[in-house]
Amino acid sequence: MDLPYQAKKESAVESNGEPLVLTPIEVRKMLSCSRGVLYTALRRGIIPSIKISPRKIIIPRHRFFEWLEGGGGNDLHPSE
């Protein structure tokens, strides 16, 4: 029996087939940093991100790569 509406798990993609947003796991792999360092940088606004719920953070792909190209990783590790 088909329902009138079936939710599809799709992600928004750019015209080149790349996703519009990255997950913290994807960014962590790209930066080769620890989970703690990544989430500290996200919380402090060092890495551009959007918190869409208490447990869900997304990173706009274009803003992340602009940040990275601008040398954004210099402040990734807190000097405490």
SEKOLDREN-995606 format. One record per residue: residue number from 1; y, z, x of N, C-alpha, C, O in turn. Coordinates in Angstrom, 2 decimals. Example, Ala and Ser with C-alpha at 12.3 -4.5 7.8 and 13.67 -1.06 7.14 Angstrom:
BEGIN
1	-5.69	7.80	13.19	-4.50	7.80	12.30	-3.30	7.80	13.20	-3.32	8.46	14.24 .
2	-2.25	7.08	12.85	-1.06	7.14	13.67	0.03	7.87	12.90	1.14	8.04	13.41 .
This chain:
BEGIN
1	-1.18	0.00	0.84	0.00	0.00	0.00	1.24	0.00	0.88	1.42	0.90	1.70 .
2	2.09	-0.97	0.73	3.33	-1.06	1.48	4.44	-0.32	0.77	4.60	-0.41	-0.44 .
3	5.18	0.41	1.54	6.34	1.09	1.00	7.51	0.12	0.99	7.54	-0.81	1.81 .
4	8.47	0.30	0.08	9.62	-0.61	0.05	10.41	-0.60	1.35	11.02	-1.60	1.73 .
5	10.39	0.52	2.02	11.12	0.62	3.29	10.22	1.27	4.32	9.71	2.37	4.10 .
6	10.05	0.61	5.41	9.29	1.19	6.51	10.19	1.24	7.73	10.73	0.22	8.17 .
7	10.35	2.42	8.26	11.21	2.60	9.43	10.55	1.97	10.65	9.36	2.16	10.89 .
8	11.31	1.24	11.38	10.83	0.63	12.62	11.50	1.35	13.78	12.69	1.63	13.74 .
9	10.72	1.62	14.79	11.29	2.26	15.98	11.76	1.14	16.90	11.00	0.58	17.69 .
10	13.03	0.84	16.79	13.64	-0.20	17.61	14.84	0.38	18.33	15.50	1.29	17.82 .
11	15.11	-0.14	19.48	16.30	0.29	20.19	17.28	-0.88	20.25	16.87	-2.04	20.33 .
12	18.55	-0.56	20.23	19.59	-1.58	20.34	19.56	-2.15	21.74	19.47	-1.42	22.73 .
13	19.64	-3.47	21.83	19.60	-4.13	23.13	20.77	-5.07	23.30	21.32	-5.59	22.33 .
14	21.16	-5.27	24.56	22.20	-6.22	24.88	21.63	-7.63	24.78	20.43	-7.80	24.58 .
15	22.49	-8.62	24.91	22.04	-10.01	24.81	21.06	-10.38	25.92	20.27	-11.32	25.76 .
16	21.10	-9.66	27.04	20.19	-9.96	28.15	18.86	-9.21	28.01	18.02	-9.27	28.91 .
17	18.66	-8.51	26.89	17.41	-7.82	26.65	17.35	-6.40	27.17	16.36	-5.71	26.96 .
18	18.39	-5.95	27.85	18.44	-4.58	28.38	18.88	-3.63	27.26	19.71	-3.99	26.44 .
19	18.33	-2.41	27.24	18.76	-1.44	26.21	20.21	-1.02	26.43	20.69	-0.98	27.56 .
20	20.91	-0.70	25.34	22.31	-0.27	25.42	22.44	1.14	25.97	23.47	1.48	26.55 .
21	21.41	1.95	25.80	21.47	3.33	26.27	20.25	3.65	27.14	19.20	3.02	27.03 .
22	20.44	4.65	27.99	19.38	5.15	28.85	19.05	6.58	28.43	19.89	7.27	27.84 .
23	17.85	7.00	28.73	17.47	8.39	28.46	17.69	9.20	29.74	17.75	8.63	30.83 .
24	17.80	10.51	29.62	17.90	11.33	30.83	16.72	11.12	31.79	16.90	11.17	33.01 .
25	15.54	10.89	31.27	14.38	10.66	32.13	14.57	9.38	32.96	14.26	9.36	34.15 .
26	15.07	8.31	32.33	15.31	7.06	33.05	16.36	7.24	34.13	16.20	6.74	35.25 .
27	17.44	7.95	33.80	18.51	8.18	34.77	18.00	9.04	35.93	18.32	8.79	37.09 .
28	17.22	10.05	35.61	16.65	10.93	36.64	15.81	10.13	37.62	15.87	10.37	38.83 .
29	15.01	9.20	37.13	14.19	8.36	38.01	15.06	7.47	38.90	14.78	7.30	40.08 .
30	16.14	6.92	38.32	17.03	6.05	39.10	17.75	6.82	40.20	17.93	6.30	41.30 .
31	18.15	8.06	39.91	18.90	8.85	40.87	18.02	9.66	41.81	18.50	10.20	42.81 .
32	16.73	9.76	41.50	15.79	10.56	42.31	16.32	11.98	42.51	16.40	12.49	43.63 .
33	16.67	12.61	41.40	17.17	13.98	41.47	16.30	14.89	40.61	15.49	14.41	39.81 .
34	16.47	16.17	40.77	15.69	17.12	39.99	16.21	17.17	38.55	17.33	16.74	38.26 .
35	15.39	17.68	37.68	15.76	17.83	36.28	16.97	18.74	36.13	17.88	18.45	35.35 .
36	16.99	19.83	36.88	18.11	20.77	36.81	19.42	20.16	37.25	20.45	20.36	36.60 .
37	19.39	19.41	38.35	20.61	18.75	38.84	21.11	17.74	37.81	22.31	17.66	37.55 .
38	20.19	16.98	37.23	20.60	15.98	36.25	21.25	16.64	35.04	22.34	16.23	34.63 .
39	20.60	17.64	34.45	21.15	18.26	33.24	22.43	19.04	33.52	23.28	19.14	32.64 .
40	22.58	19.58	34.71	23.86	20.21	35.08	24.96	19.17	35.12	26.06	19.40	34.62 .
41	24.67	18.01	35.73	25.66	16.93	35.81	26.00	16.39	34.42	27.16	16.07	34.15 .
42	25.01	16.29	33.54	25.28	15.84	32.18	26.13	16.86	31.43	27.09	16.49	30.76 .
43	25.79	18.12	31.56	26.51	19.20	30.85	27.96	19.29	31.33	28.86	19.53	30.52 .
44	28.19	19.09	32.61	29.56	19.17	33.17	30.36	17.90	32.95	31.56	17.87	33.25 .
45	29.73	16.86	32.44	30.45	15.61	32.22	30.57	14.75	33.46	31.32	13.78	33.47 .
46	29.84	15.09	34.50	29.88	14.29	35.73	29.25	12.93	35.49	29.79	11.91	35.90 .
47	28.11	12.93	34.81	27.46	11.68	34.40	27.86	11.44	32.95	27.69	12.33	32.11 .
48	28.40	10.25	32.64	28.83	9.99	31.27	27.65	10.00	30.30	26.64	9.34	30.54 .
49	27.78	10.75	29.22	26.69	10.86	28.25	27.24	11.20	26.87	28.40	11.56	26.71 .
50	26.36	11.09	25.89	26.70	11.43	24.51	25.60	12.34	24.00	24.42	11.99	24.05 .
51	25.99	13.51	23.52	25.03	14.44	22.94	25.00	14.18	21.44	25.97	14.47	20.73 .
52	23.89	13.61	20.95	23.84	13.23	19.54	23.17	14.28	18.66	23.23	14.19	17.44 .
53	22.54	15.26	19.28	22.00	16.41	18.56	21.77	17.50	19.59	21.90	17.25	20.79 .
54	21.42	18.72	19.16	21.21	19.78	20.15	20.13	19.46	21.19	20.15	20.01	22.29 .
55	19.20	18.57	20.85	18.10	18.26	21.76	18.07	16.81	22.23	17.11	16.42	22.90 .
56	19.07	16.01	21.90	19.04	14.59	22.22	20.32	14.17	22.92	21.42	14.30	22.37 .
57	20.17	13.65	24.14	21.29	13.15	24.93	20.98	11.70	25.28	19.86	11.37	25.68 .
58	21.98	10.83	25.13	21.83	9.45	25.55	22.94	9.12	26.54	24.01	9.73	26.52 .
59	22.66	8.17	27.41	23.61	7.75	28.42	23.91	6.27	28.20	23.01	5.44	28.36 .
60	25.15	5.92	27.83	25.48	4.50	27.66	25.27	3.75	28.98	25.84	4.11	30.01 .
61	24.46	2.72	28.93	24.06	1.97	30.12	25.28	1.47	30.91	25.36	1.67	32.13 .
62	26.21	0.82	30.24	27.36	0.24	30.95	28.21	1.33	31.60	28.69	1.15	32.72 .
63	28.41	2.47	30.92	29.22	3.55	31.50	28.50	4.19	32.69	29.14	4.57	33.67 .
64	27.18	4.31	32.60	26.42	4.88	33.71	26.56	4.01	34.95	26.81	4.52	36.04 .
65	26.38	2.68	34.79	26.46	1.81	35.97	27.89	1.69	36.49	28.07	1.50	37.70 .
66	28.90	1.78	35.63	30.29	1.84	36.11	30.50	3.09	36.95	31.11	3.04	38.02 .
67	30.00	4.23	36.45	30.11	5.50	37.18	29.40	5.39	38.53	29.94	5.82	39.55 .
68	28.21	4.83	38.53	27.42	4.71	39.76	28.11	3.79	40.77	28.17	4.11	41.95 .
69	28.62	2.65	40.30	29.31	1.71	41.19	30.59	2.32	41.76	31.03	1.95	42.85 .
70	31.19	3.23	41.02	32.41	3.89	41.49	32.14	5.05	42.44	33.06	5.78	42.80 .
71	30.90	5.22	42.85	30.56	6.30	43.77	30.41	7.63	43.09	30.61	8.67	43.72 .
72	30.07	7.63	41.81	30.00	8.84	41.02	29.05	9.89	41.52	29.20	11.07	41.18 .
73	28.07	9.53	42.31	27.08	10.49	42.78	27.60	11.51	43.76	26.86	12.43	44.11 .
74	28.83	11.38	44.23	29.37	12.32	45.21	29.43	13.75	44.69	29.26	14.69	45.46 .
75	29.67	13.93	43.40	29.80	15.25	42.82	28.54	15.69	42.07	28.60	16.64	41.29 .
76	27.43	15.03	42.31	26.21	15.31	41.55	25.68	16.70	41.85	25.26	17.41	40.93 .
77	25.67	17.11	43.09	25.16	18.42	43.47	26.31	19.42	43.50	27.27	19.25	44.25 .
78	26.22	20.47	42.67	27.30	21.47	42.66	27.33	22.24	43.96	26.29	22.55	44.55 .
79	28.53	22.55	44.41	28.66	23.32	45.66	28.95	24.77	45.30	30.09	25.23	45.35 .
80	27.89	25.48	44.95	28.04	26.87	44.55	27.43	27.78	45.57	27.45	29.00	45.42 .
